[in-house]
């Protein structure tokens, strides 16, 4: 079963392919995406990686959380679902 990971504190110059490469050293990556601003296309400094298995995801969290990539210490954790209200503010996802 695949696992979606949140990756924070990304360099603003990191591409989707570079993010994929970092995680591919750990295990099989299904998808890697740096989140970009919808108006100007610039990186927002975080992204998501989908690992192929729970074991690969656990290894990625263990080995890459705090690891330095392009001068920044990554924050890697299991992604959680969040709903946004009409203003875009995060609301807890209750189901």
Gaussian input, Z-matrix of N, CA and C with variables (Angstrom, degrees):
# hf/3-21g

backbone

0 1
 N
 C     1     B1
 C     2     B2     1     A1
 N     3     B3     2     A2     1     D1
 C     4     B4     3     A3     2     D2
 C     5     B5     4     A4     3     D3
 N     6     B6     5     A5     4     D4
 C     7     B7     6     A6     5     D5
 C     8     B8     7     A7     6     D6
 N     9     B9     8     A8     7     D7
 C    10    B10     9     A9     8     D8
 C    11    B11    10    A10     9     D9
 N    12    B12    11    A11    10    D10
 C    13    B13    12    A12    11    D11
 C    14    B14    13    A13    12    D12
 N    15    B15    14    A14    13    D13
 C    16    B16    15    A15    14    D14
 C    17    B17    16    A16    15    D15
 N    18    B18    17    A17    16    D16
 C    19    B19    18    A18    17    D17
 C    20    B20    19    A19    18    D18
 N    21    B21    20    A20    19    D19
 C    22    B22    21    A21    20    D20
 C    23    B23    22    A22    21    D21
 N    24    B24    23    A23    22    D22
 C    25    B25    24    A24    23    D23
 C    26    B26    25    A25    24    D24
 N    27    B27    26    A26    25    D25
 C    28    B28    27    A27    26    D26
 C    29    B29    28    A28    27    D27
 N    30    B30    29    A29    28    D28
 C    31    B31    30    A30    29    D29
 C    32    B32    31    A31    30    D30
 N    33    B33    32    A32    31    D31
 C    34    B34    33    A33    32    D32
 C    35    B35    34    A34    33    D33
 N    36    B36    35    A35    34    D34
 C    37    B37    36    A36    35    D35
 C    38    B38    37    A37    36    D36
 N    39    B39    38    A38    37    D37
 C    40    B40    39    A39    38    D38
 C    41    B41    40    A40    39    D39
 N    42    B42    41    A41    40    D40
 C    43    B43    42    A42    41    D41
 C    44    B44    43    A43    42    D42
 N    45    B45    44    A44    43    D43
 C    46    B46    45    A45    44    D44
 C    47    B47    46    A46    45    D45
 N    48    B48    47    A47    46    D46
 C    49    B49    48    A48    47    D47
 C    50    B50    49    A49    48    D48
 N    51    B51    50    A50    49    D49
 C    52    B52    51    A51    50    D50
 C    53    B53    52    A52    51    D51
 N    54    B54    53    A53    52    D52
 C    55    B55    54    A54    53    D53
 C    56    B56    55    A55    54    D54
 N    57    B57    56    A56    55    D55
 C    58    B58    57    A57    56    D56
 C    59    B59    58    A58    57    D57
 N    60    B60    59    A59    58    D58
 C    61    B61    60    A60    59    D59
 C    62    B62    61    A61    60    D60
 N    63    B63    62    A62    61    D61
 C    64    B64    63    A63    62    D62
 C    65    B65    64    A64    63    D63
 N    66    B66    65    A65    64    D64
 C    67    B67    66    A66    65    D65
 C    68    B68    67    A67    66    D66
 N    69    B69    68    A68    67    D67
 C    70    B70    69    A69    68    D68
 C    71    B71    70    A70    69    D69
 N    72    B72    71    A71    70    D70
 C    73    B73    72    A72    71    D71
 C    74    B74    73    A73    72    D72
 N    75    B75    74    A74    73    D73
 C    76    B76    75    A75    74    D74
 C    77    B77    76    A76    75    D75
 N    78    B78    77    A77    76    D76
 C    79    B79    78    A78    77    D77
 C    80    B80    79    A79    78    D78
 N    81    B81    80    A80    79    D79
 C    82    B82    81    A81    80    D80
 C    83    B83    82    A82    81    D81
 N    84    B84    83    A83    82    D82
 C    85    B85    84    A84    83    D83
 C    86    B86    85    A85    84    D84
 N    87    B87    86    A86    85    D85
 C    88    B88    87    A87    86    D86
 C    89    B89    88    A88    87    D87
 N    90    B90    89    A89    88    D88
 C    91    B91    90    A90    89    D89
 C    92    B92    91    A91    90    D90
 N    93    B93    92    A92    91    D91
 C    94    B94    93    A93    92    D92
 C    95    B95    94    A94    93    D93
 N    96    B96    95    A95    94    D94
 C    97    B97    96    A96    95    D95
 C    98    B98    97    A97    96    D96
 N    99    B99    98    A98    97    D97
 C   100   B100    99    A99    98    D98
 C   101   B101   100   A100    99    D99
 N   102   B102   101   A101   100   D100
 C   103   B103   102   A102   101   D101
 C   104   B104   103   A103   102   D102
 N   105   B105   104   A104   103   D103
 C   106   B106   105   A105   104   D104
 C   107   B107   106   A106   105   D105
 N   108   B108   107   A107   106   D106
 C   109   B109   108   A108   107   D107
 C   110   B110   109   A109   108   D108
 N   111   B111   110   A110   109   D109
 C   112   B112   111   A111   110   D110
 C   113   B113   112   A112   111   D111
 N   114   B114   113   A113   112   D112
 C   115   B115   114   A114   113   D113
 C   116   B116   115   A115   114   D114
 N   117   B117   116   A116   115   D115
 C   118   B118   117   A117   116   D116
 C   119   B119   118   A118   117   D117
 N   120   B120   119   A119   118   D118
 C   121   B121   120   A120   119   D119
 C   122   B122   121   A121   120   D120
 N   123   B123   122   A122   121   D121
 C   124   B124   123   A123   122   D122
 C   125   B125   124   A124   123   D123
 N   126   B126   125   A125   124   D124
 C   127   B127   126   A126   125   D125
 C   128   B128   127   A127   126   D126
 N   129   B129   128   A128   127   D127
 C   130   B130   129   A129   128   D128
 C   131   B131   130   A130   129   D129
 N   132   B132   131   A131   130   D130
 C   133   B133   132   A132   131   D131
 C   134   B134   133   A133   132   D132
 N   135   B135   134   A134   133   D133
 C   136   B136   135   A135   134   D134
 C   137   B137   136   A136   135   D135
 N   138   B138   137   A137   136   D136
 C   139   B139   138   A138   137   D137
 C   140   B140   139   A139   138   D138
 N   141   B141   140   A140   139   D139
 C   142   B142   141   A141   140   D140
 C   143   B143   142   A142   141   D141
 N   144   B144   143   A143   142   D142
 C   145   B145   144   A144   143   D143
 C   146   B146   145   A145   144   D144
 N   147   B147   146   A146   145   D145
 C   148   B148   147   A147   146   D146
 C   149   B149   148   A148   147   D147
 N   150   B150   149   A149   148   D148
 C   151   B151   150   A150   149   D149
 C   152   B152   151   A151   150   D150
 N   153   B153   152   A152   151   D151
 C   154   B154   153   A153   152   D152
 C   155   B155   154   A154   153   D153
 N   156   B156   155   A155   154   D154
 C   157   B157   156   A156   155   D155
 C   158   B158   157   A157   156   D156
 N   159   B159   158   A158   157   D157
 C   160   B160   159   A159   158   D158
 C   161   B161   160   A160   159   D159
 N   162   B162   161   A161   160   D160
 C   163   B163   162   A162   161   D161
 C   164   B164   163   A163   162   D162
 N   165   B165   164   A164   163   D163
 C   166   B166   165   A165   164   D164
 C   167   B167   166   A166   165   D165
 N   168   B168   167   A167   166   D166
 C   169   B169   168   A168   167   D167
 C   170   B170   169   A169   168   D168
 N   171   B171   170   A170   169   D169
 C   172   B172   171   A171   170   D170
 C   173   B173   172   A172   171   D171
 N   174   B174   173   A173   172   D172
 C   175   B175   174   A174   173   D173
 C   176   B176   175   A175   174   D174
 N   177   B177   176   A176   175   D175
 C   178   B178   177   A177   176   D176
 C   179   B179   178   A178   177   D177
 N   180   B180   179   A179   178   D178
 C   181   B181   180   A180   179   D179
 C   182   B182   181   A181   180   D180
 N   183   B183   182   A182   181   D181
 C   184   B184   183   A183   182   D182
 C   185   B185   184   A184   183   D183
 N   186   B186   185   A185   184   D184
 C   187   B187   186   A186   185   D185
 C   188   B188   187   A187   186   D186
 N   189   B189   188   A188   187   D187
 C   190   B190   189   A189   188   D188
 C   191   B191   190   A190   189   D189
 N   192   B192   191   A191   190   D190
 C   193   B193   192   A192   191   D191
 C   194   B194   193   A193   192   D192
 N   195   B195   194   A194   193   D193
 C   196   B196   195   A195   194   D194
 C   197   B197   196   A196   195   D195
 N   198   B198   197   A197   196   D196
 C   199   B199   198   A198   197   D197
 C   200   B200   199   A199   198   D198
 N   201   B201   200   A200   199   D199
 C   202   B202   201   A201   200   D200
 C   203   B203   202   A202   201   D201
 N   204   B204   203   A203   202   D202
 C   205   B205   204   A204   203   D203
 C   206   B206   205   A205   204   D204
 N   207   B207   206   A206   205   D205
 C   208   B208   207   A207   206   D206
 C   209   B209   208   A208   207   D207
 N   210   B210   209   A209   208   D208
 C   211   B211   210   A210   209   D209
 C   212   B212   211   A211   210   D210
 N   213   B213   212   A212   211   D211
 C   214   B214   213   A213   212   D212
 C   215   B215   214   A214   213   D213
 N   216   B216   215   A215   214   D214
 C   217   B217   216   A216   215   D215
 C   218   B218   217   A217   216   D216
 N   219   B219   218   A218   217   D217
 C   220   B220   219   A219   218   D218
 C   221   B221   220   A220   219   D219
 N   222   B222   221   A221   220   D220
 C   223   B223   222   A222   221   D221
 C   224   B224   223   A223   222   D222
 N   225   B225   224   A224   223   D223
 C   226   B226   225   A225   224   D224
 C   227   B227   226   A226   225   D225
 N   228   B228   227   A227   226   D226
 C   229   B229   228   A228   227   D227
 C   230   B230   229   A229   228   D228
 N   231   B231   230   A230   229   D229
 C   232   B232   231   A231   230   D230
 C   233   B233   232   A232   231   D231
 N   234   B234   233   A233   232   D232
 C   235   B235   234   A234   233   D233
 C   236   B236   235   A235   234   D234
 N   237   B237   236   A236   235   D235
 C   238   B238   237   A237   236   D236
 C   239   B239   238   A238   237   D237
 N   240   B240   239   A239   238   D238
 C   241   B241   240   A240   239   D239
 C   242   B242   241   A241   240   D240
 N   243   B243   242   A242   241   D241
 C   244   B244   243   A243   242   D242
 C   245   B245   244   A244   243   D243
 N   246   B246   245   A245   244   D244
 C   247   B247   246   A246   245   D245
 C   248   B248   247   A247   246   D246
 N   249   B249   248   A248   247   D247
 C   250   B250   249   A249   248   D248
 C   251   B251   250   A250   249   D249
 N   252   B252   251   A251   250   D250
 C   253   B253   252   A252   251   D251
 C   254   B254   253   A253   252   D252
 N   255   B255   254   A254   253   D253
 C   256   B256   255   A255   254   D254
 C   257   B257   256   A256   255   D255
 N   258   B258   257   A257   256   D256
 C   259   B259   258   A258   257   D257
 C   260   B260   259   A259   258   D258
 N   261   B261   260   A260   259   D259
 C   262   B262   261   A261   260   D260
 C   263   B263   262   A262   261   D261
 N   264   B264   263   A263   262   D262
 C   265   B265   264   A264   263   D263
 C   266   B266   265   A265   264   D264
 N   267   B267   266   A266   265   D265
 C   268   B268   267   A267   266   D266
 C   269   B269   268   A268   267   D267
 N   270   B270   269   A269   268   D268
 C   271   B271   270   A270   269   D269
 C   272   B272   271   A271   270   D270
 N   273   B273   272   A272   271   D271
 C   274   B274   273   A273   272   D272
 C   275   B275   274   A274   273   D273
 N   276   B276   275   A275   274   D274
 C   277   B277   276   A276   275   D275
 C   278   B278   277   A277   276   D276
 N   279   B279   278   A278   277   D277
 C   280   B280   279   A279   278   D278
 C   281   B281   280   A280   279   D279
 N   282   B282   281   A281   280   D280
 C   283   B283   282   A282   281   D281
 C   284   B284   283   A283   282   D282

   B1=1.4499
   B2=1.5240
   B3=1.3233
   B4=1.4566
   B5=1.5328
   B6=1.3375
   B7=1.4656
   B8=1.5250
   B9=1.3375
   B10=1.4627
   B11=1.5226
   B12=1.3282
   B13=1.4598
   B14=1.5221
   B15=1.3120
   B16=1.4589
   B17=1.5201
   B18=1.3343
   B19=1.4640
   B20=1.5151
   B21=1.3232
   B22=1.4539
   B23=1.5142
   B24=1.3209
   B25=1.4609
   B26=1.5309
   B27=1.3346
   B28=1.4646
   B29=1.5231
   B30=1.3086
   B31=1.4520
   B32=1.5226
   B33=1.3091
   B34=1.4603
   B35=1.5242
   B36=1.3371
   B37=1.4693
   B38=1.5258
   B39=1.3224
   B40=1.4570
   B41=1.5303
   B42=1.3360
   B43=1.4622
   B44=1.5308
   B45=1.3332
   B46=1.4609
   B47=1.5246
   B48=1.3227
   B49=1.4684
   B50=1.5240
   B51=1.3303
   B52=1.4609
   B53=1.5275
   B54=1.3229
   B55=1.4600
   B56=1.5267
   B57=1.3163
   B58=1.4662
   B59=1.5318
   B60=1.3243
   B61=1.4768
   B62=1.5226
   B63=1.3259
   B64=1.4677
   B65=1.5238
   B66=1.3248
   B67=1.4612
   B68=1.5262
   B69=1.3201
   B70=1.4694
   B71=1.5290
   B72=1.3137
   B73=1.4697
   B74=1.5262
   B75=1.3310
   B76=1.4621
   B77=1.5191
   B78=1.3368
   B79=1.4628
   B80=1.5164
   B81=1.3122
   B82=1.4574
   B83=1.5260
   B84=1.3278
   B85=1.4608
   B86=1.5262
   B87=1.3253
   B88=1.4625
   B89=1.5245
   B90=1.3450
   B91=1.4538
   B92=1.5240
   B93=1.3301
   B94=1.4648
   B95=1.5186
   B96=1.3309
   B97=1.4614
   B98=1.5217
   B99=1.3273
   B100=1.4602
   B101=1.5233
   B102=1.3193
   B103=1.4608
   B104=1.5204
   B105=1.3347
   B106=1.4625
   B107=1.5252
   B108=1.3315
   B109=1.4643
   B110=1.5261
   B111=1.3242
   B112=1.4654
   B113=1.5314
   B114=1.3146
   B115=1.4593
   B116=1.5239
   B117=1.3300
   B118=1.4688
   B119=1.5252
   B120=1.3321
   B121=1.4651
   B122=1.5155
   B123=1.3289
   B124=1.4666
   B125=1.5271
   B126=1.3136
   B127=1.4575
   B128=1.5188
   B129=1.3360
   B130=1.4696
   B131=1.5242
   B132=1.3494
   B133=1.4614
   B134=1.5162
   B135=1.3332
   B136=1.4590
   B137=1.5254
   B138=1.3190
   B139=1.4563
   B140=1.5137
   B141=1.3193
   B142=1.4550
   B143=1.5137
   B144=1.3252
   B145=1.4690
   B146=1.5214
   B147=1.3235
   B148=1.4574
   B149=1.5253
   B150=1.3363
   B151=1.4630
   B152=1.5235
   B153=1.3246
   B154=1.4565
   B155=1.5298
   B156=1.3262
   B157=1.4625
   B158=1.5285
   B159=1.3195
   B160=1.4609
   B161=1.5246
   B162=1.3375
   B163=1.4650
   B164=1.5187
   B165=1.3564
   B166=1.4652
   B167=1.5239
   B168=1.3323
   B169=1.4686
   B170=1.5227
   B171=1.3310
   B172=1.4693
   B173=1.5263
   B174=1.3307
   B175=1.4669
   B176=1.5259
   B177=1.3268
   B178=1.4608
   B179=1.5265
   B180=1.3187
   B181=1.4731
   B182=1.5179
   B183=1.3229
   B184=1.4684
   B185=1.5336
   B186=1.3414
   B187=1.4602
   B188=1.5236
   B189=1.3361
   B190=1.4642
   B191=1.5202
   B192=1.3358
   B193=1.4552
   B194=1.5327
   B195=1.3221
   B196=1.4609
   B197=1.5202
   B198=1.3374
   B199=1.4721
   B200=1.5206
   B201=1.3217
   B202=1.4502
   B203=1.5293
   B204=1.3353
   B205=1.4666
   B206=1.5198
   B207=1.3089
   B208=1.4635
   B209=1.5255
   B210=1.3380
   B211=1.4600
   B212=1.5205
   B213=1.3409
   B214=1.4600
   B215=1.5217
   B216=1.3348
   B217=1.4635
   B218=1.5220
   B219=1.3336
   B220=1.4623
   B221=1.5240
   B222=1.3177
   B223=1.4656
   B224=1.5251
   B225=1.3266
   B226=1.4643
   B227=1.5241
   B228=1.3229
   B229=1.4655
   B230=1.5255
   B231=1.3127
   B232=1.4549
   B233=1.5224
   B234=1.3258
   B235=1.4672
   B236=1.5166
   B237=1.3227
   B238=1.4625
   B239=1.5146
   B240=1.3029
   B241=1.4658
   B242=1.5202
   B243=1.3188
   B244=1.4599
   B245=1.5192
   B246=1.3150
   B247=1.4650
   B248=1.5093
   B249=1.3189
   B250=1.4635
   B251=1.5171
   B252=1.3340
   B253=1.4617
   B254=1.5317
   B255=1.3202
   B256=1.4619
   B257=1.5221
   B258=1.3261
   B259=1.4740
   B260=1.5178
   B261=1.3333
   B262=1.4585
   B263=1.5079
   B264=1.3305
   B265=1.4614
   B266=1.5323
   B267=1.3121
   B268=1.4618
   B269=1.5219
   B270=1.3177
   B271=1.4541
   B272=1.5229
   B273=1.3060
   B274=1.4751
   B275=1.5219
   B276=1.3165
   B277=1.4596
   B278=1.5119
   B279=1.3049
   B280=1.4610
   B281=1.5179
   B282=1.3194
   B283=1.4614
   B284=1.4731
   A1=109.27
   A2=116.91
   A3=120.73
   A4=110.67
   A5=114.39
   A6=121.67
   A7=108.49
   A8=115.20
   A9=121.35
   A10=108.94
   A11=115.53
   A12=122.00
   A13=110.86
   A14=116.01
   A15=122.55
   A16=107.12
   A17=116.79
   A18=121.18
   A19=107.48
   A20=116.19
   A21=121.48
   A22=112.71
   A23=114.84
   A24=124.30
   A25=111.95
   A26=115.54
   A27=120.15
   A28=110.99
   A29=115.90
   A30=121.00
   A31=107.68
   A32=117.76
   A33=121.58
   A34=112.46
   A35=117.09
   A36=121.10
   A37=112.58
   A38=117.46
   A39=121.53
   A40=110.65
   A41=116.76
   A42=121.96
   A43=110.02
   A44=115.84
   A45=121.19
   A46=110.46
   A47=116.85
   A48=120.96
   A49=112.13
   A50=117.43
   A51=120.41
   A52=110.82
   A53=116.97
   A54=120.89
   A55=109.50
   A56=116.89
   A57=121.60
   A58=110.59
   A59=117.04
   A60=121.34
   A61=111.91
   A62=117.04
   A63=121.20
   A64=110.13
   A65=117.02
   A66=121.13
   A67=112.62
   A68=117.85
   A69=121.13
   A70=111.47
   A71=118.04
   A72=121.09
   A73=110.84
   A74=116.13
   A75=121.91
   A76=111.24
   A77=117.07
   A78=121.12
   A79=110.93
   A80=115.84
   A81=121.54
   A82=110.46
   A83=115.33
   A84=122.56
   A85=108.67
   A86=116.11
   A87=120.50
   A88=111.17
   A89=115.91
   A90=120.00
   A91=109.43
   A92=116.35
   A93=121.95
   A94=107.70
   A95=115.99
   A96=119.64
   A97=110.31
   A98=115.50
   A99=121.98
   A100=105.98
   A101=117.80
   A102=121.82
   A103=108.57
   A104=114.64
   A105=120.81
   A106=110.36
   A107=115.23
   A108=121.63
   A109=108.58
   A110=117.01
   A111=119.76
   A112=112.80
   A113=118.51
   A114=120.52
   A115=112.89
   A116=117.63
   A117=118.64
   A118=113.87
   A119=117.86
   A120=120.89
   A121=115.24
   A122=117.98
   A123=120.03
   A124=111.10
   A125=114.62
   A126=120.56
   A127=110.22
   A128=114.96
   A129=120.35
   A130=110.89
   A131=117.66
   A132=121.18
   A133=114.84
   A134=116.89
   A135=119.96
   A136=109.11
   A137=115.14
   A138=119.22
   A139=110.86
   A140=115.27
   A141=121.98
   A142=109.52
   A143=115.12
   A144=121.95
   A145=106.60
   A146=116.32
   A147=120.86
   A148=107.19
   A149=115.06
   A150=121.62
   A151=108.89
   A152=116.39
   A153=122.81
   A154=113.73
   A155=117.20
   A156=119.13
   A157=111.14
   A158=114.81
   A159=120.39
   A160=110.97
   A161=117.08
   A162=120.47
   A163=111.17
   A164=116.93
   A165=120.37
   A166=110.79
   A167=116.76
   A168=120.47
   A169=110.86
   A170=117.06
   A171=120.60
   A172=110.75
   A173=116.85
   A174=120.31
   A175=111.34
   A176=116.56
   A177=120.62
   A178=110.94
   A179=116.57
   A180=119.78
   A181=109.72
   A182=116.86
   A183=120.93
   A184=111.87
   A185=116.37
   A186=119.90
   A187=114.85
   A188=117.86
   A189=119.34
   A190=114.72
   A191=118.56
   A192=119.45
   A193=108.24
   A194=116.07
   A195=121.33
   A196=114.01
   A197=117.44
   A198=120.82
   A199=109.49
   A200=115.62
   A201=120.45
   A202=110.51
   A203=115.42
   A204=122.65
   A205=106.76
   A206=116.22
   A207=123.02
   A208=111.92
   A209=115.56
   A210=121.10
   A211=115.44
   A212=118.21
   A213=120.78
   A214=109.91
   A215=116.38
   A216=122.05
   A217=109.05
   A218=115.94
   A219=120.91
   A220=112.04
   A221=115.15
   A222=122.67
   A223=105.25
   A224=116.76
   A225=121.41
   A226=108.44
   A227=115.99
   A228=121.24
   A229=108.97
   A230=115.84
   A231=120.64
   A232=108.50
   A233=116.56
   A234=121.24
   A235=110.07
   A236=115.34
   A237=120.83
   A238=108.66
   A239=116.60
   A240=121.24
   A241=109.41
   A242=115.54
   A243=121.59
   A244=108.17
   A245=116.02
   A246=121.02
   A247=108.97
   A248=116.09
   A249=121.78
   A250=109.09
   A251=116.43
   A252=118.84
   A253=108.73
   A254=117.87
   A255=122.45
   A256=112.63
   A257=117.22
   A258=120.97
   A259=112.05
   A260=117.60
   A261=120.92
   A262=113.02
   A263=118.44
   A264=121.38
   A265=109.79
   A266=115.95
   A267=121.39
   A268=111.16
   A269=115.43
   A270=123.11
   A271=107.59
   A272=118.41
   A273=119.39
   A274=110.42
   A275=115.75
   A276=121.60
   A277=108.05
   A278=117.17
   A279=121.04
   A280=112.93
   A281=117.26
   A282=118.26
   A283=115.03
   D1=132.79
   D2=-178.33
   D3=-76.28
   D4=154.83
   D5=-178.19
   D6=-130.66
   D7=131.44
   D8=179.30
   D9=-93.29
   D10=128.26
   D11=-179.66
   D12=-112.51
   D13=140.88
   D14=170.87
   D15=-89.09
   D16=135.52
   D17=177.74
   D18=-126.88
   D19=113.79
   D20=-178.24
   D21=-110.37
   D22=169.72
   D23=179.21
   D24=63.61
   D25=38.51
   D26=178.32
   D27=-77.43
   D28=148.53
   D29=170.45
   D30=-61.20
   D31=141.54
   D32=-178.95
   D33=-71.17
   D34=-6.85
   D35=179.43
   D36=-101.23
   D37=-5.57
   D38=-176.78
   D39=-70.02
   D40=135.17
   D41=179.32
   D42=-98.00
   D43=168.88
   D44=175.56
   D45=-57.35
   D46=-44.98
   D47=-178.83
   D48=-63.81
   D49=-39.84
   D50=178.43
   D51=-66.86
   D52=-38.91
   D53=176.92
   D54=-62.94
   D55=-43.81
   D56=177.56
   D57=-58.50
   D58=-44.32
   D59=-179.47
   D60=-59.35
   D61=-42.21
   D62=-179.37
   D63=-59.51
   D64=-46.02
   D65=-176.72
   D66=-80.33
   D67=-25.28
   D68=179.41
   D69=-67.14
   D70=-19.88
   D71=175.51
   D72=-68.06
   D73=-21.53
   D74=-177.74
   D75=-93.01
   D76=-43.51
   D77=-176.70
   D78=-171.98
   D79=-166.66
   D80=-176.84
   D81=-78.44
   D82=126.28
   D83=-179.82
   D84=-105.02
   D85=122.97
   D86=176.01
   D87=-80.83
   D88=-39.80
   D89=-177.87
   D90=-157.32
   D91=145.76
   D92=175.14
   D93=-140.17
   D94=131.14
   D95=-176.90
   D96=-144.05
   D97=128.26
   D98=171.08
   D99=-87.79
   D100=127.82
   D101=-179.34
   D102=-75.91
   D103=132.19
   D104=-177.00
   D105=-120.56
   D106=151.03
   D107=176.99
   D108=-63.20
   D109=134.22
   D110=-175.49
   D111=-73.04
   D112=-14.99
   D113=-179.13
   D114=-95.72
   D115=-45.03
   D116=-175.91
   D117=-112.30
   D118=-5.47
   D119=175.75
   D120=77.51
   D121=3.28
   D122=179.43
   D123=-78.26
   D124=150.02
   D125=178.07
   D126=-59.95
   D127=143.39
   D128=175.75
   D129=-96.01
   D130=2.44
   D131=175.15
   D132=87.97
   D133=9.37
   D134=175.94
   D135=-147.49
   D136=167.79
   D137=179.48
   D138=-163.05
   D139=-171.58
   D140=-179.02
   D141=-135.59
   D142=142.59
   D143=176.98
   D144=-128.61
   D145=133.83
   D146=175.70
   D147=-106.39
   D148=115.03
   D149=178.21
   D150=-91.99
   D151=149.84
   D152=-174.36
   D153=-66.75
   D154=-30.89
   D155=-175.83
   D156=-140.99
   D157=163.35
   D158=177.27
   D159=-64.77
   D160=-35.91
   D161=178.35
   D162=-63.86
   D163=-44.89
   D164=178.33
   D165=-63.00
   D166=-39.80
   D167=179.35
   D168=-64.02
   D169=-43.24
   D170=179.39
   D171=-63.06
   D172=-40.56
   D173=177.13
   D174=-64.67
   D175=-40.80
   D176=179.30
   D177=-62.65
   D178=-43.88
   D179=178.30
   D180=-62.52
   D181=-45.95
   D182=-177.79
   D183=-64.11
   D184=-44.79
   D185=-173.07
   D186=-87.74
   D187=-25.93
   D188=-173.13
   D189=-107.82
   D190=-17.74
   D191=176.51
   D192=-66.26
   D193=116.92
   D194=-177.19
   D195=92.27
   D196=-9.96
   D197=178.95
   D198=-69.75
   D199=143.88
   D200=-178.65
   D201=-88.60
   D202=127.11
   D203=176.33
   D204=-132.54
   D205=120.68
   D206=-177.25
   D207=52.23
   D208=42.45
   D209=174.62
   D210=80.65
   D211=7.96
   D212=-179.34
   D213=-128.61
   D214=138.45
   D215=178.91
   D216=-81.22
   D217=115.98
   D218=-178.05
   D219=-67.36
   D220=150.28
   D221=170.24
   D222=-115.05
   D223=115.71
   D224=-176.33
   D225=-124.58
   D226=126.16
   D227=178.61
   D228=-154.52
   D229=164.53
   D230=176.78
   D231=-64.22
   D232=131.92
   D233=-179.34
   D234=-71.71
   D235=144.29
   D236=175.68
   D237=-116.00
   D238=153.47
   D239=178.77
   D240=-80.10
   D241=136.08
   D242=178.73
   D243=-136.00
   D244=134.55
   D245=173.13
   D246=-94.11
   D247=151.03
   D248=176.55
   D249=-112.61
   D250=140.18
   D251=176.01
   D252=-83.50
   D253=-175.19
   D254=-176.14
   D255=-60.55
   D256=-27.30
   D257=179.54
   D258=-87.15
   D259=-7.20
   D260=-178.27
   D261=94.16
   D262=2.17
   D263=-180.00
   D264=-75.80
   D265=140.82
   D266=-179.17
   D267=-68.11
   D268=136.45
   D269=176.57
   D270=-126.57
   D271=143.30
   D272=178.82
   D273=-60.65
   D274=140.64
   D275=178.46
   D276=-88.67
   D277=118.41
   D278=-176.27
   D279=-108.20
   D280=5.30
   D281=176.84
   D282=127.39

